[in-house]
Amino acid sequence: MRWGLLFVLLVTAISLPFVLFEDEVDQFAARAVEAASGAPQLAVMIGAALTFDVILPVPSSIVNAVAGAMLGFLLGALVCWAGMTLGCLFGYWIGATGGTALVRRLMGEGELARAETLAGRMGAPALVVLRAVPVLAEASTIAAGAARYPLGRFMAVTAVANIGIAMAYAGVGAYALSTNSFLLAVGGAIAIPALGYGLHRATAGWTGVTEQPASAAAPAETETPAFSIGYRYPVIFTRGLFDVTNPVLADTLRADAGGAAKCVFVLDAGVVGAMPVLPRQIEAYCTTHPGALTLLAPPVTLPGGEAVKSGFDVIQDLYRLFLKHGVDRHAYVIAVGGGAVLDAVGFAAATAHRGLRHVRVPTTVLGQNDSGVGVKNAVNFDGIKNYAGTFAPPRAVLNDFLMLDALPRRDRVAGISEAVKVALIRDGAFFRWIEDNSGALATFEPEAEEQMIRRSAALHIRQIARGGDPFETGSARPLDFGHWAAHRLETLSGHALRHGEAVAIGIALDTRYSVLAGLLPEGEDVRVVRLLETLGLPIWHDALDQTDAQGARAVISGLREFQEHLGGALTITLLREIGVGVEVHELDHALVAEAIDWLRARRQGA
């Protein structure tokens, strides 16, 4: 039924110009042919217009029709096919290199999102059908690149689909020259859904069953279940989350649960130490909103920092808490604290009963602008950071800006490093904004701090939602610029370094390496390091000079650990320019050492 409807719509779209506007089409084609001069130059111009249609507001259907009118059906169809196929490759490149921000502004967030959703659900058939859909045709090629759809298969599929489109629209333009063009155009329109249908059948999309040749010895049948799960969760910013007059928490849980939500609160001991009234505030809030929240137990306190993530002792304590108070899969585990507590509680919630409902209330800058809004949680094992964990999206993330006032200065500054990181690889304008407001950020001016957190969180969320690999099934970690060294430095320093401080050092190291490798212009490293220093972030720790038993720098082993975490090829994000990251698959250890020497010299000269 679905494919039949698509077939009818596409044929109708091609046929309507002949049925409703026959005279207009004749006149248009006649004028176009009379005006045509210099076929080779005209072919180049039409091909270029179709190639760059991905980023230019060009009505490609009209350009295709002009090709048919001016160049004739055969040559026009060939030029249209070549231009559209090059345009597919260009769009794929934009998506694969993270250049979708400009495209979203030109064609609209909604259109690209719809193309990404369809591509995720339908795969290769979607690429075929969407080639004939205005606007979504261009968006689908970008979505394929962002999702790392196999390039060879992508080009083969789109090249074949473009044959039908080129014939269809070139036939419209050439109608005045050849009465057979109408039949050719309709034939081209039929080819598009027919090809999609064939691909759909070939991949067993109808039943999920692939029939195998039967043998006398062992008849076999392979079943291939296929389903997708959509995730959606609100990320809310507010002030005074547990003030009884603030409806955010009550409204969020009531909407998600469809009534009163059974809750267990787990609090970071550091937060409770700075806000001793917090447990009583939570109890008073639940009492005031009985139709939204039901406490299963008094709020529980856990130690903060890396200690809470050191192995499984705390995880087992949380399991016992859940068992004791009957926390089931319809109950909510609400974690209030820094990134380490959110990680540990999130891991326990994701694995108890195969997944409890989890709500995060990040209380640090780093938690609110990065880790707290994501889908990952983990604990350390045998000294390996985040070795045991899951991908488990929360039911909601509720950020309370007032809680940042309770943070020690060191922790508050450390969280800014993640905003610098995401600005460097995703948004040059945001980086310049951080530079311009570095003084206000260093002194925690509320308006600047809140804007920084919101923008950083939005960039992290966009990568999760639209980056094509939210659960990191590939070998790349595109938002982990500076992190290969940061994770190793945390361990080498005995966790004397905060995560955000280690990230700042990793950013400085990889920025300098980008310059030494010829990727980033000279002087941009100084610019980045100067910003980190102005914000109060470190660019050096003596752990950078530690050596292993063979005399090599111990931090280099962070590359191996970084690769082993995901598997596959080593993939490191570096900088091509401020605001644009680039992925590489090897690092020159000599250049890493040279970058470390540069940082040491800068620290000593400061």
C-alpha positions as CSV (number, residue, x, y, z in Angstrom):
1,M,0.0,0.0,0.0
2,R,2.8,2.4,1.0
3,W,4.8,1.8,-2.1
4,G,1.7,1.9,-4.3
5,L,0.9,5.3,-2.9
6,L,4.4,6.6,-3.6
7,F,4.2,5.3,-7.1
8,V,0.9,7.2,-7.8
9,L,2.3,10.4,-6.3
10,L,5.5,10.4,-8.3
11,V,3.8,9.6,-11.6
12,T,1.1,12.2,-10.9
13,A,3.9,14.8,-10.1
14,I,5.5,14.2,-13.5
15,S,2.2,14.0,-15.4
16,L,0.4,17.1,-14.1
17,P,2.5,19.6,-16.0
18,F,1.3,18.0,-19.3
19,V,-2.3,17.6,-18.2
20,L,-2.9,21.0,-16.6
21,F,-0.3,23.2,-18.3
22,E,0.3,21.8,-21.8
23,D,0.2,25.2,-23.6
24,E,2.5,26.8,-21.0
25,V,5.0,23.9,-21.2
26,D,5.1,24.2,-25.0
27,Q,5.6,28.0,-24.9
28,F,8.3,27.6,-22.2
29,A,10.2,25.0,-24.1
30,A,10.0,27.0,-27.4
31,R,11.3,30.1,-25.7
32,A,14.1,28.2,-24.0
33,V,15.2,26.6,-27.2
34,E,15.2,29.9,-29.1
35,A,17.3,31.5,-26.3
36,A,19.8,28.6,-26.1
37,S,23.4,29.5,-27.3
38,G,26.5,27.5,-26.6
39,A,25.4,24.0,-25.6
40,P,28.7,23.0,-23.9
41,Q,28.8,26.1,-21.7
42,L,25.1,25.7,-21.0
43,A,25.6,22.0,-20.0
44,V,28.4,23.0,-17.6
45,M,26.2,25.7,-16.0
46,I,23.2,23.3,-15.6
47,G,25.4,20.6,-14.2
48,A,27.0,23.0,-11.7
49,A,23.6,24.3,-10.6
50,L,22.4,20.8,-9.9
51,T,25.7,19.8,-8.2
52,F,25.5,22.7,-5.7
53,D,21.7,22.5,-5.3
54,V,22.5,21.0,-1.9
55,I,23.4,24.4,-0.5
56,L,21.9,26.8,-3.0
57,P,18.1,27.6,-3.0
58,V,17.8,26.3,-6.6
59,P,14.5,24.8,-7.8
60,S,16.1,21.7,-9.3
61,S,13.0,20.5,-11.1
62,I,13.0,23.7,-13.2
63,V,16.7,23.4,-13.9
64,N,16.2,19.9,-15.1
65,A,13.3,21.0,-17.3
66,V,15.5,23.7,-18.8
67,A,18.2,21.1,-19.6
68,G,15.6,19.1,-21.6
69,A,14.3,22.2,-23.4
70,M,17.7,23.7,-24.3
71,L,19.8,20.5,-24.9
72,G,17.2,18.0,-26.0
73,F,16.0,15.0,-24.2
74,L,19.1,12.7,-24.5
75,L,21.8,15.3,-23.8
76,G,19.6,17.0,-21.2
77,A,19.0,13.8,-19.3
78,L,22.7,13.0,-19.3
79,V,23.6,16.5,-18.0
80,C,20.9,16.3,-15.4
81,W,22.1,12.8,-14.3
82,A,25.7,13.9,-14.0
83,G,24.9,17.1,-12.1
84,M,22.6,15.4,-9.6
85,T,25.0,12.5,-9.0
86,L,27.8,14.9,-8.3
87,G,25.4,16.8,-6.0
88,C,24.8,13.5,-4.1
89,L,28.5,13.1,-3.6
90,F,28.8,16.7,-2.4
91,G,25.9,16.4,0.0
92,Y,27.3,13.2,1.4
93,W,30.7,15.0,2.0
94,I,28.9,17.8,3.8
95,G,27.1,15.3,6.1
96,A,30.2,13.2,6.7
97,T,32.4,16.2,7.6
98,G,29.9,17.7,10.1
99,G,29.0,20.6,7.8
100,T,25.3,20.4,8.4
101,A,24.9,23.6,10.3
102,L,24.9,25.8,7.2
103,V,22.5,23.5,5.4
104,R,20.1,23.5,8.3
105,R,19.9,27.2,8.2
106,L,19.3,27.2,4.4
107,M,16.8,24.4,4.1
108,G,15.4,24.3,7.7
109,E,15.9,22.0,10.6
110,G,12.5,20.2,10.1
111,E,13.2,19.1,6.5
112,L,16.6,17.6,7.4
113,A,15.2,15.9,10.4
114,R,12.4,14.3,8.4
115,A,14.9,13.0,5.8
116,E,17.2,11.6,8.6
117,T,14.2,9.8,10.2
118,L,13.1,8.3,6.9
119,A,16.6,7.2,6.0
120,G,17.0,5.5,9.4
121,R,13.7,3.6,8.9
122,M,14.0,2.6,5.3
123,G,17.7,2.5,4.4
124,A,18.5,2.1,0.7
125,P,14.9,2.3,-0.5
126,A,14.6,5.7,1.2
127,L,17.6,7.0,-0.8
128,V,15.8,6.0,-4.0
129,V,12.4,7.4,-3.2
130,L,13.6,10.6,-1.6
131,R,15.6,11.5,-4.7
132,A,12.3,12.5,-6.3
133,V,11.0,14.5,-3.3
134,P,11.7,18.3,-3.4
135,V,14.0,19.5,-0.6
136,L,14.2,16.1,1.0
137,A,16.2,14.9,-2.0
138,E,19.1,17.1,-0.9
139,A,18.5,16.5,2.8
140,S,18.6,12.8,2.3
141,T,22.1,12.9,0.9
142,I,23.4,14.9,3.8
143,A,21.7,12.6,6.2
144,A,23.4,9.6,4.5
145,G,26.8,11.2,5.0
146,A,26.1,12.1,8.7
147,A,25.0,8.5,9.3
148,R,28.1,7.2,7.6
149,Y,26.0,5.2,5.1
150,P,28.5,3.0,3.0
151,L,29.8,5.4,0.4
152,G,30.1,2.9,-2.5
153,R,26.5,1.6,-2.0
154,F,25.3,5.2,-1.6
155,M,26.7,6.3,-4.9
156,A,25.5,3.2,-6.7
157,V,21.9,3.6,-5.3
158,T,21.6,7.3,-6.0
159,A,23.3,7.1,-9.4
160,V,20.7,4.6,-10.6
161,A,17.8,6.6,-9.0
162,N,19.0,9.7,-10.7
163,I,18.6,8.1,-14.1
164,G,14.9,7.9,-13.6
165,I,14.7,11.5,-12.3
166,A,16.8,12.9,-15.1
167,M,14.7,11.2,-17.8
168,A,11.5,12.4,-16.1
169,Y,12.3,16.0,-15.8
170,A,14.4,16.3,-19.0
171,G,11.4,14.8,-20.8
172,V,9.1,17.6,-19.4
173,G,11.4,20.2,-20.9
174,A,11.9,18.5,-24.2
175,Y,8.1,17.9,-24.7
176,A,7.9,20.6,-27.3
177,L,10.6,18.9,-29.3
178,S,9.5,15.3,-29.1
179,T,6.0,13.9,-28.5
180,N,7.6,10.8,-27.1
181,S,9.1,12.7,-24.2
182,F,5.9,12.3,-22.2
183,L,6.2,8.5,-22.3
184,L,9.9,8.7,-21.5
185,A,9.2,11.0,-18.5
186,V,6.5,8.7,-17.1
187,G,8.9,5.8,-17.6
188,G,11.5,7.6,-15.6
189,A,9.0,8.3,-12.9
190,I,8.1,4.6,-12.8
191,A,11.7,3.6,-12.5
192,I,12.1,5.4,-9.2
193,P,9.6,3.5,-7.1
194,A,10.2,0.3,-9.0
195,L,13.9,0.4,-8.0
196,G,13.0,1.2,-4.4
197,Y,10.5,-1.7,-4.3
198,G,13.2,-4.0,-5.6
199,L,15.6,-3.0,-3.0
200,H,13.0,-3.3,-0.3
201,R,12.2,-6.9,-1.4
202,A,15.9,-7.8,-1.8
203,T,16.6,-6.8,1.8
204,A,13.6,-8.8,3.1
205,G,12.0,-5.5,4.3
206,W,8.4,-6.9,4.1
207,T,8.7,-9.8,6.5
208,G,12.1,-9.8,8.0
209,V,12.6,-13.3,6.6
210,T,15.3,-14.4,4.2
211,E,14.6,-17.6,2.4
212,Q,17.5,-20.0,2.1
213,P,17.8,-22.8,-0.5
214,A,16.5,-26.0,1.2
215,S,18.8,-29.0,1.4
216,A,17.8,-32.6,2.0
217,A,20.1,-32.8,5.0
218,A,19.2,-29.6,6.8
219,P,16.4,-27.4,5.6
220,A,17.0,-23.9,7.1
221,E,15.1,-20.7,7.6
222,T,16.7,-17.5,8.9
223,E,14.5,-15.0,10.7
224,T,15.9,-11.4,10.9
225,P,13.9,-9.3,13.3
226,A,14.1,-5.6,12.5
227,F,12.8,-2.8,14.7
228,S,13.7,0.6,15.9
229,I,13.2,2.5,19.1
230,G,12.9,6.2,19.3
231,Y,14.2,8.1,22.3
232,R,13.0,11.5,23.4
233,Y,13.7,13.2,26.7
234,P,13.4,16.8,27.9
235,V,16.5,18.8,28.9
236,I,15.1,21.6,31.1
237,F,16.9,24.6,32.7
238,T,15.4,26.3,35.7
239,R,16.2,28.0,39.0
240,G,15.2,26.6,42.4
241,L,14.1,23.1,41.2
242,F,13.1,21.9,44.7
243,D,11.4,25.1,45.7
244,V,7.8,24.0,46.4
245,T,6.4,26.8,44.1
246,N,8.5,25.5,41.1
247,P,6.3,23.1,39.1
248,V,9.1,21.8,36.8
249,L,9.9,18.6,38.6
250,A,6.2,17.7,39.4
251,D,5.0,18.5,35.9
252,T,7.8,16.6,34.2
253,L,7.4,13.4,36.2
254,R,3.6,13.5,36.1
255,A,3.6,13.9,32.3
256,D,6.1,11.0,31.9
257,A,4.4,8.6,34.4
258,G,0.8,9.5,33.5
259,G,0.1,10.1,37.2
260,A,2.0,10.1,40.5
261,A,5.6,8.8,40.1
262,K,7.2,6.5,42.6
263,C,10.6,8.0,43.3
264,V,13.9,7.3,45.0
265,F,16.4,10.2,45.3
266,V,20.2,9.6,45.5
267,L,22.2,12.7,46.4
268,D,25.8,13.6,46.1
269,A,27.4,14.0,49.5
270,G,29.3,17.0,48.3
271,V,26.1,18.7,47.3
272,V,24.4,17.9,50.6
273,G,27.5,19.2,52.5
274,A,27.1,22.6,50.7
275,M,23.3,22.5,50.9
276,P,22.4,20.7,54.2
277,V,18.7,21.5,53.8
278,L,18.5,19.7,50.4
279,P,17.1,16.4,51.8
280,R,14.4,18.2,53.7
281,Q,13.6,20.4,50.7
282,I,13.1,17.2,48.6
283,E,10.8,15.6,51.2
284,A,8.8,18.9,51.5
285,Y,8.5,19.1,47.7
286,C,7.1,15.6,47.4
287,T,4.7,16.2,50.3
288,T,3.5,19.4,48.6
289,H,3.0,17.6,45.2
290,P,1.4,14.2,46.2
291,G,-0.3,13.9,42.9
292,A,3.0,13.9,41.1
293,L,5.6,12.3,43.4
294,T,5.5,9.5,45.9
295,L,8.7,8.9,47.9
296,L,9.6,5.3,48.4
297,A,12.4,6.1,50.8
298,P,14.1,9.1,52.4
299,P,16.8,10.6,50.1
300,V,20.0,8.6,50.2
301,T,23.5,10.1,50.1
302,L,26.5,8.8,48.2
303,P,30.1,10.1,48.3
304,G,31.0,12.2,45.3
305,G,34.0,12.2,43.0
306,E,35.8,9.3,41.4
307,A,35.6,7.2,44.6
308,V,31.9,6.5,43.9
309,K,32.9,5.1,40.5
310,S,35.7,2.9,41.7
311,G,34.4,-0.6,41.0
312,F,31.0,-2.1,41.9
313,D,30.7,-1.7,45.7
314,V,28.4,1.3,45.4
315,I,26.5,-0.3,42.6
316,Q,25.7,-3.3,44.7
317,D,24.6,-1.0,47.6
318,L,22.2,0.7,45.2
319,Y,20.8,-2.6,44.0
320,R,20.1,-3.5,47.7
321,L,18.4,-0.1,48.1
322,F,16.2,-0.8,45.0
323,L,15.3,-4.2,46.3
324,K,14.5,-3.1,49.8
325,H,12.1,-0.4,48.7
326,G,10.5,-2.2,45.8
327,V,11.9,0.1,43.0
328,D,10.4,-1.4,39.9
329,R,10.6,-0.5,36.2
330,H,7.8,2.0,36.6
331,A,9.6,3.8,39.5
332,Y,12.1,6.7,39.1
333,V,15.6,6.9,40.3
334,I,16.5,10.5,40.6
335,A,20.2,11.3,40.9
336,V,21.2,14.8,42.2
337,G,24.9,15.5,42.0
338,G,28.1,15.8,40.0
339,G,29.1,13.7,37.0
340,A,30.6,10.8,39.0
341,V,27.4,10.3,41.0
342,L,25.3,10.6,37.9
343,D,27.5,8.0,36.2
344,A,27.3,5.5,39.1
345,V,23.5,5.9,39.7
346,G,22.8,5.9,36.0
347,F,24.7,2.6,35.6
348,A,22.9,1.0,38.6
349,A,19.5,2.2,37.3
350,A,20.2,1.0,33.7
351,T,21.1,-2.6,34.9
352,A,18.7,-3.2,37.8
353,H,15.6,-5.0,36.5
354,R,17.1,-4.5,33.0
355,G,16.5,-0.8,33.3
356,L,14.8,1.5,35.7
357,R,13.5,5.0,34.9
358,H,16.3,7.4,35.5
359,V,16.2,11.2,35.9
360,R,19.4,13.3,36.2
361,V,19.7,16.5,38.1
362,P,23.3,17.7,37.3
363,T,24.8,20.1,39.9
364,T,28.0,20.9,38.2
365,V,28.9,23.1,35.2
366,L,30.4,20.0,33.4
367,G,27.3,18.0,34.2
368,Q,24.9,20.6,32.9
369,N,26.8,21.5,29.7
370,D,28.0,18.0,28.7
371,S,27.9,14.7,30.5
372,G,24.6,15.1,32.3
373,V,22.6,15.7,29.1
374,G,24.0,12.7,27.3
375,V,23.1,9.0,27.1
376,K,26.2,7.3,28.7
377,N,27.0,6.1,32.2
378,A,29.8,4.0,33.5
379,V,32.1,3.1,36.4
380,N,35.8,2.4,36.5
381,F,37.3,-1.1,36.7
382,D,40.9,-2.1,37.4
383,G,42.0,1.5,36.9
384,I,40.4,1.7,33.5
385,K,38.1,4.7,33.3
386,N,34.5,4.0,32.3
387,Y,35.2,0.3,31.5
388,A,31.8,-0.9,32.7
389,G,28.8,1.0,31.6
390,T,25.7,1.3,29.4
391,F,24.1,3.6,26.9
392,A,20.8,4.4,28.6
393,P,19.0,7.7,27.8
394,P,17.4,9.3,30.9
395,R,13.7,10.1,31.1
396,A,14.6,13.7,31.8
397,V,17.5,16.0,32.6
398,L,16.7,18.9,35.0
399,N,19.3,21.6,35.4
400,D,19.1,24.0,38.3
401,F,21.4,27.0,37.9
402,L,21.1,27.9,41.5
403,M,23.0,24.7,42.5
404,L,26.1,26.0,40.8
405,D,26.5,28.6,43.5
406,A,27.4,25.8,46.0
407,L,30.3,24.6,43.8
408,P,33.9,25.2,44.8
409,R,35.6,27.6,42.4
410,R,37.9,24.9,41.1
411,D,35.0,22.6,40.0
412,R,33.0,25.5,38.6
413,V,35.9,26.6,36.4
414,A,36.8,23.0,35.3
415,G,33.4,22.5,33.7
416,I,34.0,25.3,31.2
417,S,36.6,23.2,29.4
418,E,33.8,21.1,27.8
419,A,32.2,24.2,26.4
420,V,35.6,25.2,24.9
421,K,36.0,21.7,23.5
422,V,32.7,21.6,21.7
423,A,33.1,25.1,20.4
424,L,36.5,24.3,18.9
425,I,35.2,21.3,16.9
426,R,31.6,22.4,16.1
427,D,31.0,26.2,16.4
428,G,33.6,28.8,15.7
429,A,31.1,31.6,16.5
430,F,30.6,30.1,20.0
431,F,34.3,29.9,20.5
432,R,34.6,33.6,19.7
433,W,31.8,34.3,22.1
434,I,33.7,32.5,24.9
435,E,36.7,34.6,24.1
436,D,34.7,37.8,24.2
437,N,33.1,36.8,27.5
438,S,36.1,35.0,29.1
439,G,36.3,37.5,31.9
440,A,32.6,37.2,32.8
441,L,32.9,33.4,32.7
442,A,35.9,33.3,34.9
443,T,34.1,35.3,37.6
444,F,30.8,33.3,37.1
445,E,28.7,36.2,36.0
446,P,25.2,34.5,35.9
447,E,24.0,35.6,32.5
448,A,27.3,34.6,30.7
449,E,27.6,31.4,32.6
450,E,24.0,30.3,31.9
451,Q,24.3,31.2,28.2
452,M,27.6,29.2,28.0
453,I,25.9,26.2,29.6
454,R,22.8,26.3,27.4
455,R,24.8,26.6,24.1
456,S,27.3,23.9,25.1
457,A,24.5,21.6,26.1
458,A,22.7,22.3,22.8
459,L,25.7,21.4,20.7
460,H,26.3,18.1,22.7
461,I,22.6,17.2,22.3
462,R,22.7,18.0,18.6
463,Q,25.6,15.5,18.1
464,I,23.7,12.8,20.1
465,A,20.5,13.3,18.2
466,R,21.8,14.0,14.7
467,G,25.3,12.7,14.6
468,G,24.2,9.3,13.4
469,D,25.9,7.2,16.1
470,P,24.5,8.1,19.5
471,F,25.5,4.7,21.0
472,E,29.0,4.8,19.5
473,T,28.8,1.6,17.5
474,G,31.5,2.9,15.1
475,S,35.2,3.6,15.9
476,A,34.8,7.4,16.3
477,R,34.1,9.5,19.3
478,P,33.5,12.9,17.6
479,L,32.9,14.9,20.7
480,D,36.0,13.6,22.6
481,F,38.5,16.2,21.3
482,G,41.3,16.3,23.8
483,H,40.0,13.2,25.7
484,W,42.5,10.6,24.7
485,A,45.1,12.3,26.8
486,A,42.7,13.6,29.4
487,H,41.5,10.1,30.5
488,R,45.1,8.9,30.8
489,L,46.1,12.0,32.7
490,E,43.3,11.5,35.3
491,T,44.7,8.0,36.0
492,L,48.4,9.1,36.0
493,S,47.6,11.9,38.4
494,G,45.8,9.5,40.8
495,H,42.7,11.6,40.0
496,A,44.3,14.7,41.5
497,L,43.1,16.3,38.3
498,R,39.4,17.0,37.8
499,H,38.0,15.6,34.6
500,G,37.5,19.1,33.2
501,E,41.1,20.1,34.1
502,A,42.4,17.0,32.3
503,V,40.3,17.9,29.3
504,A,41.7,21.4,29.3
505,I,45.3,20.0,29.2
506,G,44.2,17.5,26.4
507,I,42.7,20.4,24.4
508,A,45.9,22.4,24.7
509,L,48.0,19.3,23.7
510,D,45.8,18.3,20.7
511,T,45.6,21.9,19.5
512,R,49.3,22.3,19.4
513,Y,49.6,18.9,17.7
514,S,47.1,20.1,15.1
515,V,49.5,23.0,14.3
516,L,52.6,20.8,14.2
517,A,50.8,18.3,11.9
518,G,50.0,21.1,9.5
519,L,46.2,20.9,10.0
520,L,45.7,24.2,11.9
521,P,47.3,27.5,11.1
522,E,50.3,28.6,13.3
523,G,49.2,31.0,16.1
524,E,45.8,29.4,16.6
525,D,47.3,27.2,19.3
526,V,48.5,30.3,21.2
527,R,45.0,31.7,20.9
528,V,43.4,28.6,22.4
529,V,45.9,28.2,25.2
530,R,45.5,31.9,26.1
531,L,41.8,31.5,26.4
532,L,42.2,28.4,28.7
533,E,44.6,30.4,30.9
534,T,42.3,33.4,31.0
535,L,39.4,31.1,32.2
536,G,41.7,29.7,34.9
537,L,42.1,26.3,33.4
538,P,45.4,24.4,33.5
539,I,47.5,23.6,30.4
540,W,50.1,21.5,32.2
541,H,50.5,18.7,34.8
542,D,53.7,16.9,35.6
543,A,52.0,13.6,34.7
544,L,52.7,14.6,31.1
545,D,56.4,13.9,31.8
546,Q,55.9,10.6,33.5
547,T,57.6,7.7,31.7
548,D,56.9,3.9,31.6
549,A,59.4,1.1,32.1
550,Q,60.7,1.4,28.6
551,G,61.3,5.1,29.0
552,A,58.4,6.2,26.8
553,R,56.0,8.9,27.9
554,A,53.2,7.1,29.9
555,V,50.5,9.4,28.5
556,I,51.0,7.9,25.0
557,S,49.4,4.7,26.3
558,G,46.2,6.7,26.4
559,L,46.0,6.3,22.6
560,R,45.8,2.5,23.0
561,E,43.2,2.7,25.7
562,F,41.2,5.2,23.7
563,Q,41.2,2.8,20.7
564,E,40.4,-0.3,22.8
565,H,37.4,1.4,24.4
566,L,35.5,1.4,21.1
567,G,37.5,-1.1,19.0
568,G,38.1,-0.6,15.3
569,A,40.6,1.8,13.9
570,L,42.1,4.5,16.1
571,T,40.1,7.6,15.5
572,I,41.2,10.9,17.0
573,T,39.6,14.3,16.5
574,L,41.9,17.2,15.8
575,L,41.4,20.7,14.5
576,R,41.3,21.9,10.9
577,E,40.2,25.4,11.9
578,I,38.6,27.0,14.9
579,G,35.1,25.5,14.9
580,V,35.9,22.6,12.5
581,G,37.2,19.2,13.7
582,V,38.8,16.6,11.5
583,E,39.3,12.9,12.3
584,V,42.7,11.2,11.9
585,H,43.7,7.6,12.4
586,E,47.2,7.9,13.7
587,L,49.3,10.3,15.8
588,D,53.0,10.8,15.4
589,H,54.5,10.1,18.8
590,A,57.4,12.4,18.1
591,L,55.0,15.3,17.4
592,V,53.1,14.5,20.6
593,A,56.3,14.8,22.5
594,E,57.1,18.0,20.8
595,A,53.7,19.4,21.7
596,I,54.2,18.4,25.3
597,D,57.6,20.2,25.3
598,W,55.8,23.3,24.0
599,L,53.3,23.2,26.8
600,R,56.0,22.8,29.4
601,A,57.9,25.8,28.0
602,R,54.8,27.9,28.0
603,R,54.0,27.0,31.6
604,Q,57.6,27.8,32.6
605,G,57.5,31.1,30.8
606,A,54.2,32.1,32.3
